[in-house]
Amino acid sequence: MKKPAPKTPKKSKAAPAKPAGRPVLLVTGMSGAGHSSALKILEDIGYKAIDNLPISLLEPLLAEQAGQHSPVAIGVDSRGWDFSAQALAESVTRLRGMKGLALKLLYMDCQTDVLQQRFTETRRIHPLAVDRPVGDGIAQERAALLPLRDAVDHVIDTSHLRPQDLKRILSGYFRLDKDLGLAVFITSFGFRNGLPREADLVFDVRFLDNPHWDPALRPLSGLDKPVADKVRRDTAYKPFFKNLTALIAPLLPRYLREGRHYLTIAIGCTGGRHRSVFTAEQLGAWFTRAGFSAEVRHRDLAGWTARQGLNAAERQGLDMKAKTGSARKVRTDKVRKTKTDKVRTKTTSKKRKTA
């Protein structure tokens, strides 16, 4: 007798907890990590945005009665003339004790090498390295911001984020319409290209048989049926997926209960083309059946396809060069043969005259 399929969790009908007061989002972090872009996105989703506010004006501004019901996003970073990480942390502590405010601190981060590249490309001066190398300013700023670690609510690393990815993440975490339930974003990735830094949960599927080693499946992806069938036939896949969903299911209502409305799940394999792609698609379908809003993207699949196209173009170019080289060789051989024939003719004529 066939066992019934396991039931997927139903979407929680309980109304999500609403913020206890006026939504206030303080945006800080590393210079060049995307503060201005974040504030523009937050403004688009309904926040009143204020950039580069001195810390001394932060508490008086939020204590004002005018516009006290409007959500506000405030940029406070090292560009301010009175900026101090310790002073900002102390101000955040006092503001969190103020009635009528639902305050969160967002820290924008980025890898040092990427920050250096951004400052070099834009030719902007780092606020802490006016007369020094950019790297010195980045190192000094990173050390100076350490006192904020315990006060931060969210960290977003923009090292490898596209503008649309940053918008998706900010909209997911800080959207003002909280009645939409839990939104889930699932991404596949390849471990050799690095972890998705924005992920809340990361799962590794490299223990499954790798379709890459099958020459017939190597050019395909986890979106293709032959690869999907290969992964699905793996005896370890079915129990893994069952345990995976059993692990995630009880977490979802608790996320909502805690006022969280956005979840990013990353599924990784070696190259991000086969096993992780198929598993991410299956997990997205599971969430959809359960009544949740789920979006699936494959981080490294597009890049792999582009590289394959580039390789094909290179191969075509090499073929053209080979054909051109062959044609040139034929022409060169003809010229050489002609010259040799002429030399032989002249030599024969001289011998005849001598005779």
FENKAPE-V634757 format. One record per residue. N is the residue number from 0. RES is the residue in one small letter. D_FIRST is the distance of its C-alpha to the first C-alpha in Angstrom with 1 decimal. Layout:
N;RES;D_FIRST, N;RES;D_FIRST
This chain:
0;m;0.0, 1;k;3.8, 2;k;6.4, 3;p;9.3, 4;a;12.4, 5;p;15.1, 6;k;17.8, 7;t;21.1, 8;p;24.2, 9;k;26.2, 10;k;29.8, 11;s;32.1, 12;k;34.2, 13;a;36.9, 14;a;40.1, 15;p;41.0, 16;a;44.1, 17;k;47.3, 18;p;50.1, 19;a;52.7, 20;g;55.6, 21;r;57.0, 22;p;54.9, 23;v;57.1, 24;l;56.0, 25;l;58.4, 26;v;58.0, 27;t;59.5, 28;g;58.9, 29;m;60.2, 30;s;62.7, 31;g;61.3, 32;a;57.7, 33;g;57.5, 34;h;59.0, 35;s;60.7, 36;s;57.6, 37;a;55.5, 38;l;58.1, 39;k;58.2, 40;i;54.5, 41;l;54.6, 42;e;57.4, 43;d;55.4, 44;i;52.6, 45;g;55.1, 46;y;56.9, 47;k;60.7, 48;a;61.4, 49;i;64.4, 50;d;65.0, 51;n;67.1, 52;l;68.1, 53;p;70.3, 54;i;68.8, 55;s;71.8, 56;l;71.0, 57;l;67.3, 58;e;67.6, 59;p;70.5, 60;l;68.5, 61;l;65.4, 62;a;67.6, 63;e;69.1, 64;q;68.3, 65;a;68.5, 66;g;65.1, 67;q;63.4, 68;h;60.3, 69;s;59.9, 70;p;57.3, 71;v;59.3, 72;a;58.6, 73;i;61.5, 74;g;62.2, 75;v;63.9, 76;d;64.5, 77;s;67.2, 78;r;69.1, 79;g;70.4, 80;w;73.9, 81;d;73.0, 82;f;69.4, 83;s;68.4, 84;a;64.8, 85;q;65.9, 86;a;67.6, 87;l;64.5, 88;a;62.3, 89;e;64.7, 90;s;64.9, 91;v;61.1, 92;t;61.0, 93;r;63.7, 94;l;62.0, 95;r;58.7, 96;g;60.6, 97;m;62.1, 98;k;60.7, 99;g;59.4, 100;l;58.2, 101;a;54.6, 102;l;55.7, 103;k;53.7, 104;l;55.1, 105;l;53.8, 106;y;54.8, 107;m;55.0, 108;d;54.8, 109;c;55.0, 110;q;55.5, 111;t;59.1, 112;d;59.3, 113;v;57.8, 114;l;60.3, 115;q;63.2, 116;q;62.1, 117;r;62.0, 118;f;65.5, 119;t;66.8, 120;e;65.5, 121;t;66.6, 122;r;69.9, 123;r;69.6, 124;i;71.2, 125;h;69.1, 126;p;70.4, 127;l;70.9, 128;a;72.3, 129;v;75.1, 130;d;77.4, 131;r;74.9, 132;p;72.0, 133;v;68.8, 134;g;66.9, 135;d;69.2, 136;g;68.6, 137;i;64.8, 138;a;64.9, 139;q;67.3, 140;e;65.2, 141;r;62.0, 142;a;63.8, 143;a;65.4, 144;l;62.1, 145;l;60.6, 146;p;61.6, 147;l;59.2, 148;r;56.0, 149;d;55.4, 150;a;56.1, 151;v;53.8, 152;d;50.7, 153;h;49.4, 154;v;50.2, 155;i;49.8, 156;d;50.6, 157;t;51.8, 158;s;52.4, 159;h;49.9, 160;l;49.2, 161;r;50.0, 162;p;51.8, 163;q;48.8, 164;d;46.6, 165;l;49.2, 166;k;49.2, 167;r;45.4, 168;i;45.5, 169;l;48.4, 170;s;47.0, 171;g;43.7, 172;y;45.4, 173;f;48.4, 174;r;47.7, 175;l;49.4, 176;d;46.8, 177;k;44.3, 178;d;42.3, 179;l;40.1, 180;g;37.7, 181;l;36.5, 182;a;37.1, 183;v;35.2, 184;f;36.6, 185;i;34.6, 186;t;36.5, 187;s;35.7, 188;f;38.5, 189;g;39.8, 190;f;40.9, 191;r;43.9, 192;n;45.2, 193;g;45.0, 194;l;42.9, 195;p;42.8, 196;r;45.2, 197;e;44.1, 198;a;40.5, 199;d;39.3, 200;l;36.2, 201;v;35.9, 202;f;32.9, 203;d;33.2, 204;v;30.8, 205;r;33.1, 206;f;30.8, 207;l;28.6, 208;d;29.6, 209;n;32.6, 210;p;32.6, 211;h;36.4, 212;w;36.7, 213;d;35.3, 214;p;38.4, 215;a;36.5, 216;l;34.7, 217;r;37.7, 218;p;39.5, 219;l;36.4, 220;s;34.9, 221;g;31.6, 222;l;32.0, 223;d;31.6, 224;k;28.3, 225;p;28.9, 226;v;29.5, 227;a;26.6, 228;d;24.3, 229;k;26.1, 230;v;25.6, 231;r;21.9, 232;r;21.2, 233;d;22.9, 234;t;20.6, 235;a;22.5, 236;y;22.2, 237;k;18.7, 238;p;19.3, 239;f;22.8, 240;f;22.2, 241;k;19.7, 242;n;22.5, 243;l;25.1, 244;t;23.9, 245;a;23.2, 246;l;26.9, 247;i;28.4, 248;a;26.7, 249;p;28.7, 250;l;31.9, 251;l;32.1, 252;p;33.2, 253;r;35.5, 254;y;37.2, 255;l;37.9, 256;r;39.1, 257;e;41.6, 258;g;42.9, 259;r;41.4, 260;h;40.4, 261;y;39.8, 262;l;37.6, 263;t;37.8, 264;i;35.1, 265;a;35.8, 266;i;33.5, 267;g;35.4, 268;c;35.3, 269;t;38.3, 270;g;39.7, 271;g;37.7, 272;r;36.7, 273;h;33.2, 274;r;30.7, 275;s;32.2, 276;v;32.5, 277;f;28.8, 278;t;27.7, 279;a;30.3, 280;e;29.1, 281;q;25.4, 282;l;26.8, 283;g;29.0, 284;a;26.2, 285;w;24.3, 286;f;27.5, 287;t;28.1, 288;r;24.7, 289;a;25.7, 290;g;28.9, 291;f;31.3, 292;s;34.1, 293;a;33.3, 294;e;35.6, 295;v;34.8, 296;r;37.6, 297;h;37.9, 298;r;41.1, 299;d;41.8, 300;l;40.3, 301;a;43.2, 302;g;45.7, 303;w;44.0, 304;t;44.1, 305;a;47.8, 306;r;48.5, 307;q;46.9, 308;g;49.1, 309;l;52.1, 310;n;51.5, 311;a;51.2, 312;a;54.5, 313;e;56.1, 314;r;55.0, 315;q;56.5, 316;g;59.6, 317;l;59.9, 318;d;59.5, 319;m;62.3, 320;k;64.4, 321;a;63.8, 322;k;64.8, 323;t;67.8, 324;g;68.7, 325;s;68.5, 326;a;70.7, 327;r;73.2, 328;k;73.2, 329;v;74.0, 330;r;76.8, 331;t;78.1, 332;d;78.1, 333;k;80.0, 334;v;82.6, 335;r;83.0, 336;k;83.4, 337;t;86.0, 338;k;87.9, 339;t;87.9, 340;d;89.2, 341;k;92.0, 342;v;93.0, 343;r;93.0, 344;t;95.2, 345;k;97.6, 346;t;97.9, 347;t;98.5, 348;s;101.2, 349;k;103.0, 350;k;103.0, 351;r;104.5, 352;k;107.2, 353;t;108.0, 354;a;108.3
